Amino acid sequence: MKLTVHTAAAASFLSALLLLPCSALLATIPLLLFLLLCITAPFCPQWSFYLPLISKSVTGNRGVALTFDDGPNSISTPIILTLLQKHKLQACFFVIGEKAAAHPELIAEIIKQGHSIGNHSWRHDNLLMLRSRKQLCLDIHNTQETLGRMGVIPTVFRPPAGITNPRLRYALKREGLIAITYSCRAFDGGNKNITDLAQRILNRLQDGDIILLHDIPLNDDTEQEVWARELDNLLTSLGNRKPVVEPLEKLIGQQVMRKKRKK
Ligand SMILES: [Zn+2]
């Protein structure tokens, strides 16, 4: 897909250039196709159009990896940690910088339990990719700085809402980050639609998938219980699965974070 989209973009741009001397009207057709690809690409990170992006195993490891986005918080993070401990599974938490700043104790607990941390931007601004390069860099840097003070230097970044842009490549390079998305999700709307969550993941799951789940509290205690039960069921099935659940680093072939001495 990556090669096809890049080839289509190059071919349409070249065609527009070649047609321009003959007919400006005809040249607009491939030009419009080129522009359409450029506009659509930020919403299709799997194309890796603007920057290299990993969404599933690239190492040949056929295991699956668990990732939890948008935390930490004092309600759902402890539930996830308890369940991961119960099922002896490892996960990567793509955290929001300002939430991490408010809950350093949860970041410490995630690390203590052997999980890893990725950068998921400072405040999950869904329009982040429309901001200036300076703002984008600052957002990502602030999160790295905050986590760094807690002894964690992520080497992976997951863009909010999975949207990318050409400026992201520069911002990530500055921080030594690579972009990671996912290949299996339940379309849970950020824990708003949790009915049959486990089954929806299991129905879609393929070897080598990076699974997206959310670390977001639910509306009330009843929903919280349903969600915890769904997660428990999912982890039970994943715990019995072959190939097994692997740490994210095994699927992407590089480290997810470095540890450093706290300031
Ligand atoms: Zn998110």
Residues whose N, C-alpha, C, O or C-beta is under 5 A from the ligand:
A	BS01	ZN	D69 D70 P160 A161
